[in-house]
Amino acid sequence: MWIRSTLAYRVSFAMTAFGGVLVTGLDFVAILLMFSQVDVLGGYTLPEVAFLYGLSATSFGIADLAIGSAGRLGTRVRDGTLDTLLVRPAPVLAQVAADRFALRRVGRITQGALVLGYALVALDIGWTPVKVLMVPVMLVCGGVIFSAVFVAGAAFQFVAQDASEVQSAFTYGGQTLLQYPPTVFGKELVRGVTFMFPLAFVNWVPAAYVLGRPYPLGLPEWAAFAPPLVAAASCALAGVAWRAGLRSYRSTGS
């Protein structure tokens, strides 16, 4: 329904999506401005940073398109309109994801894919079948990991009710963090996004294998192939958190 309503005004949709490409592209413009003053950033060249950026932005765009509407769950919890979703013969999480589905978010995916395409052309890498396969695997697993973070954040809103900004700190903030090399951040922060919130497996760890770079925190080489397992574990934990949050929901009491 939301897709049909969006496409009813195709020119408006195209302009909105193109505007999204331009707005999200400002992040990469900031990186370009940095490299106008330096040759490397944290030991990474511009194509390498663009590779990290493209993976992060595209993966996040996929998750944002699929489940980004979960960020508004707190509003439904506060005003009691979540009750209408509970009585429908469909999974509540699916309804939350489809609520006000914003097709215009494809602009973020497009912009990230364009930067990733530039990086793949500009990088001087000895491509092997495994490295080629790693790129789509990183995009899919990264999208799943970000989606799990969205769901976990939505589950937290059952308790906090007004925690959309807290959720954004780990979703939008995490995506911004991953645009830059891990070498520019302190080890404690890198440990946090590796072992507590495994966002590092979106691009930092597997990209180290593709780029031939040292692994963050001295992780073993097999860690580059762990994103599917990390994505599955993240989904399982997010599912547990979601079910616990949904069971704790008591409506508004009115």
C-alpha positions, 0 to 999 in steps of 0.5 A: 500500500505504501509503495503504491501510494509513493509511486502514484506521484512518480516525479515527486518520488524521483525527486525525493530519492535523488535528493536523498542521494545528494544529502547522504552523499555529503558524508562522502564529500566530507571524506573527499575534503579530508583527502584534499589535505592528506594522502592517507587517513589512518594508513588507508588511501582514499579508494580503501576508505571509499571501499569501507564507506560503500560497504557501510552505507549500502548495507545500512541502506538495505537495513534502513529500507527493510526495517527502518520504520521500527524506529517509530515504535516508541510513538506507538507504544506511548499512544497505544496504537500498537494495539491495532497491530496486535489484533491483526493476523500478521506478525507484529514485527512485519507490520512494524517494518511495513508501517509507513514504508519509505521507498525513497530510502533507496536513495541511500542504497544508490549513493552507497553503491555508487561509492562502492563501485568507484572503490572497486574500480580504483582499488589495486587488488589482486582479486581472487574468487574468494575476494570477489564473493566476499563483497556481496556476502559483506553487503548481505550480512551487513544488512542483516546485522544492521537490521538486528540492531534496529530490531533490538533498538525497537525492543528497547523502546518497549521499556524506555518508550522514548528511546528513538535517539538512543537507537539512532546512536547505534544504527545511524551512528554505527553506520557513520563510525564504520565509514572510517578505518578502525585505525583512527579510533581508540582500541576500547571503542573498536573492542566495543563494536567488535565484541559487544555490538558486532558492527565491525563484522559489517566491513572492518573485519572482512574488508581487512582480508580483501584489502590485505590490511591488518585485522582489527585488534589482531583478530585471527584470519578466519574472523574475516569469514565470520560475518554469516555466523555473526549475522545469524547470532545477531538475529537470534539475540534480536529475536529474543529481545523482541519477544521479551519486549513484546511480552512486556507490553501492557498498552497505555492502561486507558 
